[in-house]
Amino acid sequence: MEQKIRRDRYMGRNLRRLREMADISQEKLCVQLQNRGCDIGRSTYAKYESGELNIRASVLIQLKDIYRCSYDEFFKDL
């Protein structure tokens, strides 16, 4: 039986917090991600922040570089 990963709203809150600290819109962030090879649209990214969709590891790797933070920042308070 396949087990689904439960979506975590804290991860979404951390994604939003980091984006707001960087003072960047979802649209501009998605452009940066696309330039780095991540095919992410704004509506998909909004679902990451709202906890509706699990974020891919490849996107986290790029966000870590964009925000210049540690991976711990994504998992804070989980």
C-alpha positions, 0 to 999 in steps of 0.5 A: 500500500502506497503511503502519501506524505502528509503536507506540512503547513509549517514548511509553507510558513517558513517558505513565506517567511524567507521570501518576505525577508528577502523582500521578493514577490512570488512572481520574481522568485519564480523567475529566478527559479526558472532561470536556475532550471526549476520549472515553477509557476507562481500558482504552484509556488503559492501552493507550496506556501499554503501547504497544499503541495509538497515542495521538491528537493530540487527547488529547496536546493535552489531556494537555499542558494537564492536566500543564502540560508541553511536548510534548517531555516526551511524546517524551523519549528517542524 
